[in-house]
Amino acid sequence: MKLGQIKKVVVIGCGGTGSYLIDVLSRFLENSPDFTGQFWLVDGDKYSADNASRQNFHYKLEGYNKAEAQAAIISQRFPQINERLTYIGEYVGDKNVNSILEEGTVVFNCVDNHVARRLVETRISQLKDAVHICAGNEKVDGQVQYRVRKSGRDMTPTIFNRFPEIQEKMDGDRSQMSCEQLSKLPSGGQIIATNFMAAALMMMYFTSLINFGANKNYFPCDTVRFDVLNASFLREGVIDPKV
């Protein structure tokens, strides 16, 4: 999928990983004349004081919805991409996933729960042409996976193939939870280097996509695992170009 073929770029989750990804992704799209699609940010959470140690936002935006806050930052720094920017101040869920993810979408999934990952991956499987770049991380380690659908075909394995545990409903649909329920969910436990590395690897996959499309000859793996404490990387799922 070349840059000009992308109808929508979506970032779901504007916290730890998403806040760093959005900054560099916005700069890239702002300076890419071939990109004529939409740019969407999606998150139902708000920035709080304890996010400041590892998330990329201005202190004056504390208490703001994360997608709204990032949209405000983009409007000041990247005015051209701002013209095509939409923010959704809601969690992704059954009621909105189909309208958020449409044909020709590249979605960067920066959420911190398996239910949202499962919703996104299931929706991608229903589309003919779409890309799911999905990140997940703990305190010092994590992984980024690249899932491509082209002309109704799976060009890379599904997220479920590499991480079958995502198909198990381990937590609830956050789009359906009350404020009290949301406040009881676990959060944090990560460090800035881990979030930053996940964002960098997501951009790596995006760069490969727009330069080489979905041609398997050009990308050697669909998953990269990393550990910032041990400065290690492991490629998984080496793609056979003959397939």
N, C-alpha and C positions, 0 to 999 in steps of 0.2 A: 504494500500500500504506500504509494508515494504521497508526499505532503499535500499536493493539490487534490488528491482523492479523498482525503480525510474530511468528513462532513462535520464532525464534532470531536473535540478533545474534552474529556471529563476527568476531573480529579475528585475522587470520593474519599473524604477524610482530610481535613485541613489542619491537623494537629502536628505531632512530632515529625513524621516523615513528610506529610503533605505540605507543611509550611515551608520546608526547604525546597521541595520539588517545585512548588508553585512559583517561587522566586525565579529560578533559572529557566523554567518552562515558559513563563510569561515573557522573559527577555528573549528567548529563542523565537517564540511565535511572533512577537512584536517586530522582529527583524527578518522575518521569512515571508517575502512577498507571495510565494506560491501558496501559502496557507490562507484560505478564504472561508474556512468553516467557523463554527461556533466554539466558544470556550466556556465550559461550565464548571463551577465549584459547588460541591455538595457536602454539607455537614450539619448535623442538628445540635452540636455541642457549642459551649461558650468557652472563651479563654478565661482562665483563672490565674491567680497569683502564683500558684504552684506549677504552672506551665512554663514560667519564664526561664527556668534553668535549662530547658532543652527545646523549646519551640520558638519559631521565628515570627514574632509579632511585636508591634510597638506597645509599650506599657499603657499608653492612653486608650488602647483598644481592649483592655481588660474588662470582662463582663459582656463583651459583644459576641454575637454568634460568630463562629470561626470562619464560615464561608463568607459572611458579610464583611468581616474584618479584612480578610485577604482581598476581597473585591475592592475595598476602600484603598488598600495599599496599591493595588494594580492601577486604579484610576489615577493615582498621582504619578506613578513611576512609568507606566506603559500606556499612554492615552490611546494609541492606535488599536491595541488589542482590546482595550476597554470597551470599544464600540461594539464588540461582538461577545461581550462577557455577560453571563447570567449566573447568579448565585442562588442556590436552593438551601434555605436555612432549615433543612429537615434531614433526619436520618434516612438513608436508603431503605426501602421496605417493599412489601408486596404491592402497595398501592401506587408507588411512583417509579419503580425500577424500569418498567417498559417505556415510559415517556423519557426517562433520563438516558437510557441506552437504546439507540436506534441504529439502523444500517449505516455503515461507514464511520462508526465510532471507535476511537481509541480511548480506553478507560484506564486510568492509573488508580489502582485500588490501594489506598493507604489506611484502611480501617484496621481496628484492633480486635475484631471478633469474627468467628467462623460463620455465623448466620449471615452477615452481610456479604462475606466472601462467597458463600454458597448461592445467595440470591443473584449476585453479579455473574458468577460463572454459569449458572443455569440460564440466565438471560442471554449471555453471549452465545451459548450453544443453540439458541433459537434463531440467531441471525446468520445471514449468508456471508457478510463481510464485516468483520469486527476484530478488535485486538484487545486483550485483557493483560495488562502488566500489573502483577499482583505482588505486593510486598508484605512481609510479616517478620517481626523481630521481637526478641526478648531484650534483656539488659545489654548484653555485649555481642550477641550473635543474631543472625537472621537469614532470610533468603528472599530472592526476587525471582518470580517465574513469568515466562513469556508465553502467552497462549494466542494463537492466530487462527482465525477462520477466514478462508478465502474461497469465494464462489461455492459456498455451502460445504466446503471440505475442511477437516481439521488438519492444518499444516504442522501443528505441534500437539503434543499430548495435552489433555485437559488438566486443569488444576487438581481435579479429583484424582487423576491418575498418579500424580506425584505425592499428593497429600490427601489420602482417602479419609482422614479424620475430619476434614472440612465438611463432608457430607453428613456427619453426625450433628444433630442439633444440640450443641453444648451450652448455648445461652439463648435468650429470647430475642425476638425482633425488636430492636430499639425504637423503631418508628412507631410501635404500638405501646411503648412503656410510658408510665407516668413519671413526673419529675422525681417523685420519691423513689420509685424503682430504679431510675437512672442513677440517682445519687448513691445507691448501694453497690453499684457495679465496681469491680476492681479497676484501677487505672495506674498509670505511671510505671515505675520499675525499669525505665529505659534511660539511656544516656545520650547526650547530644551527638557523639561520634557515630553511634549505631543508627540513629535516625538519618544523619547526614549521608552515611554510606548507602543505606537503602535507597535514598533519593537519587544518589549518583548512579547507582546500578539501574534504576528505572530509566534514567535519561540515556544510559548506555544502550538499553534495548530499543528505546525510541529512535535513537540515532541510527541503529542498524536497520530498523524498519523503514525509515524514510529514505535511506540510501540504497537499500537492496531489496525492498519490498518483502514478500514472503517467500523468496527463493531460498530453499534449504542449502543450496551450495555456499551461501555466504554467511551463515551463522552456525557455529559448532555446537550450541547447547541451548536448552530451553530453561534451565534453572541454574542460578548461582547461589551457593551458600557462602556466608562470610562470618568471620569472627574478628572484631576490631581489637580485642584484647591480645590475641595471638597473631594479628596481622595476616590472617589466612583466608584463602578463597578456594572453593571447590566447585568445579563445573559438573553438572549432572545432565543426563538425558542427551547425550551426544546424538545429533540428528544425522541420519544416513541420507546423503544427497540423492541416492538412487531411488528412494521411496517416493 
